[in-house]
Amino acid sequence: MSYTQLKELWGFDDADLGANRMGQLTGKQRKFLEGEHKTQRGVFLGVGAVIAGLFCCLPALLIAPRVVLPMLVSGDFSKFQEWIPLAAMGGFGFVFLGMAVLTVGAVVGIYLFRAGKKADISVKRAGGVAKYIWGTKRVRTPTSSTSKYHDVKVLHLILGDKKFEVGEPLQELIREDETWTVYYTSDPFKFLSAEKG
């Protein structure tokens, strides 16, 4: 019964398992992984575009209501240069702008690099006696004002020299001290199939 539940959980059948044993993907698996990679690529491109857009638009949004609008209303443009941060700060302003551009450029570059990275959907295998251990990992907490990160408990499945982060229900399907072989891909990560023994 547990093996049937594992097949349902990971979405594989006997044909998938047979192909994975030979280091191959079925058409269904390949289509799913290509879709996952495309989604991830879109997320990275989107985040990079948002960061670049905010960097370009934020100065204008900050200056326009406080500087440009009052000058338009009053018709007095004589102090416009004083309100431009770069002009007010002199040479330091250009150094600050250069550092900001480099920082934002590096962040956007990382996202573009991740978006352009090719998928690694080669079939990998891990096997051995199943062991479970608890660990911790640091995750972002965007809603907290006191701490940007916090530690959470995570469960790891160990098979041979490989360690996988898994959900607790898997303990009932791949039981500790049983010998299993699992087939997976690394980028995007997905458990493809598994077999006992």
C-alpha positions as CSV (number, residue, x, y, z in Angstrom):
1,M,0.0,0.0,0.0
2,S,2.8,2.5,0.9
3,Y,4.4,2.0,-2.5
4,T,1.2,2.8,-4.3
5,Q,0.9,5.9,-2.2
6,L,4.5,6.9,-3.0
7,K,3.7,6.5,-6.8
8,E,0.7,8.8,-6.3
9,L,2.7,11.3,-4.2
10,W,5.5,11.6,-6.8
11,G,3.3,11.0,-9.8
12,F,5.1,8.1,-11.5
13,D,4.1,4.7,-12.9
14,D,5.9,1.5,-13.9
15,A,6.8,3.0,-17.3
16,D,8.5,6.0,-15.7
17,L,10.4,3.7,-13.3
18,G,11.6,1.5,-16.2
19,A,12.9,4.5,-18.1
20,N,14.5,6.0,-15.0
21,R,16.4,2.7,-14.3
22,M,18.0,3.2,-17.7
23,G,18.9,6.8,-17.0
24,Q,16.1,8.2,-19.2
25,L,13.0,10.3,-18.9
26,T,9.6,9.5,-20.2
27,G,7.9,12.1,-22.4
28,K,5.5,12.9,-19.5
29,Q,8.4,13.6,-17.1
30,R,10.4,15.6,-19.7
31,K,7.3,17.8,-20.4
32,F,6.8,18.4,-16.7
33,L,10.4,19.3,-16.0
34,E,10.7,21.6,-19.1
35,G,7.5,23.4,-17.8
36,E,9.0,23.8,-14.3
37,H,12.3,25.2,-15.7
38,K,10.3,27.7,-17.9
39,T,8.4,28.8,-14.8
40,Q,11.5,29.3,-12.8
41,R,13.1,31.2,-15.6
42,G,10.1,33.5,-15.8
43,V,10.3,34.1,-12.0
44,F,14.0,35.1,-12.2
45,L,13.5,37.3,-15.2
46,G,10.5,39.0,-13.5
47,V,12.3,39.6,-10.2
48,G,15.3,41.1,-12.1
49,A,13.0,43.4,-14.2
50,V,11.2,44.6,-11.0
51,I,14.5,45.4,-9.2
52,A,15.8,47.2,-12.3
53,G,12.5,49.1,-12.7
54,L,12.4,50.1,-9.1
55,F,16.0,51.4,-9.2
56,C,15.2,53.5,-12.3
57,C,11.8,54.8,-11.1
58,L,12.3,55.3,-7.4
59,P,14.4,58.5,-7.7
60,A,11.8,60.0,-10.0
61,L,9.0,59.0,-7.6
62,L,10.8,60.5,-4.7
63,I,11.8,63.8,-6.4
64,A,8.7,64.5,-8.5
65,P,6.1,65.1,-5.7
66,R,8.5,67.0,-3.4
67,V,10.5,69.0,-6.0
68,V,9.1,69.1,-9.5
69,L,5.4,69.6,-8.6
70,P,5.9,72.5,-6.2
71,M,8.2,74.2,-8.8
72,L,5.6,73.7,-11.5
73,V,2.9,75.2,-9.3
74,S,5.0,78.2,-8.2
75,G,6.7,78.7,-11.5
76,D,10.1,79.2,-9.7
77,F,12.8,76.9,-11.2
78,S,15.8,78.8,-9.8
79,K,16.5,76.3,-7.0
80,F,15.9,73.2,-9.1
81,Q,19.6,72.3,-9.2
82,E,19.8,72.4,-5.4
83,W,17.2,69.7,-5.1
84,I,19.0,67.3,-7.4
85,P,20.8,65.0,-5.0
86,L,23.8,64.5,-7.2
87,A,24.3,68.2,-7.7
88,A,23.8,68.9,-4.0
89,M,26.4,66.2,-3.0
90,G,29.0,67.2,-5.6
91,G,31.5,64.5,-6.5
92,F,30.3,62.3,-3.7
93,G,26.9,62.0,-5.4
94,F,28.5,60.5,-8.5
95,V,30.4,58.0,-6.4
96,F,27.3,57.1,-4.5
97,L,25.4,56.7,-7.8
98,G,28.2,54.6,-9.2
99,M,28.1,52.3,-6.2
100,A,24.3,52.0,-6.3
101,V,24.4,51.2,-10.1
102,L,27.1,48.5,-9.5
103,T,25.1,46.9,-6.6
104,V,21.8,46.9,-8.4
105,G,23.6,45.7,-11.6
106,A,25.2,42.8,-9.7
107,V,21.8,41.8,-8.2
108,V,20.1,42.0,-11.6
109,G,23.0,40.1,-13.2
110,I,22.6,37.3,-10.7
111,Y,18.9,36.9,-11.5
112,L,19.6,37.1,-15.3
113,F,22.3,34.5,-14.9
114,R,19.9,32.2,-13.0
115,A,17.3,32.8,-15.7
116,G,19.7,31.9,-18.5
117,K,21.0,28.8,-16.7
118,K,20.3,25.6,-18.6
119,A,18.2,23.0,-16.9
120,D,19.9,19.8,-15.7
121,I,17.3,17.1,-16.2
122,S,19.7,14.2,-16.4
123,V,18.4,11.3,-14.4
124,K,20.4,10.7,-11.2
125,R,20.1,7.9,-8.7
126,A,20.7,7.5,-5.0
127,G,20.4,4.3,-3.1
128,G,21.0,2.6,0.2
129,V,19.5,2.1,3.6
130,A,17.0,4.9,4.4
131,K,17.8,7.1,7.4
132,Y,16.1,10.3,8.6
133,I,17.6,13.1,10.5
134,W,16.3,16.5,11.6
135,G,18.2,19.6,10.8
136,T,17.6,23.4,10.5
137,K,17.7,25.9,7.7
138,R,17.6,29.6,7.6
139,V,14.6,31.2,5.7
140,R,13.6,34.7,5.0
141,T,10.8,36.3,7.0
142,P,9.7,39.3,4.9
143,T,6.8,40.1,7.2
144,S,8.9,40.5,10.4
145,S,10.2,43.9,11.4
146,T,12.7,42.5,13.9
147,S,14.5,39.8,12.0
148,K,14.8,39.1,8.3
149,Y,15.6,35.5,8.8
150,H,14.6,32.7,11.2
151,D,15.6,29.0,11.5
152,V,13.1,26.2,10.8
153,K,13.3,22.5,11.4
154,V,13.6,20.4,8.3
155,L,13.6,16.6,7.8
156,H,16.3,15.0,5.7
157,L,16.2,11.6,4.0
158,I,19.7,10.1,3.7
159,L,20.3,7.4,1.1
160,G,23.9,6.4,0.6
161,D,25.9,9.7,0.3
162,K,22.9,11.8,-0.7
163,K,20.7,13.9,1.6
164,F,17.3,15.2,0.5
165,E,15.0,17.6,2.3
166,V,11.6,15.9,2.5
167,G,8.2,16.2,4.1
168,E,7.3,14.2,7.2
169,P,4.7,12.0,5.4
170,L,7.5,10.4,3.4
171,Q,8.6,8.6,6.6
172,E,5.5,6.4,6.3
173,L,6.2,5.5,2.7
174,I,10.0,5.1,2.6
175,R,10.6,3.6,6.0
176,E,13.8,4.0,8.0
177,D,16.2,1.0,7.8
178,E,14.7,-0.2,4.5
179,T,16.8,-0.3,1.3
180,W,15.6,2.0,-1.4
181,T,16.7,3.5,-4.7
182,V,15.3,6.8,-5.8
183,Y,15.7,8.5,-9.2
184,Y,15.7,12.3,-9.4
185,T,16.8,15.4,-11.3
186,S,18.8,18.3,-9.8
187,D,17.7,21.4,-11.7
188,P,14.8,21.7,-11.4
189,F,14.9,19.2,-8.5
190,K,12.2,16.5,-8.7
191,F,11.9,13.0,-7.3
192,L,11.1,11.0,-10.5
193,S,10.5,7.5,-9.1
194,A,11.7,5.0,-6.6
195,E,11.9,1.3,-5.9
196,K,12.5,-0.8,-2.8
197,G,15.4,-3.1,-2.5
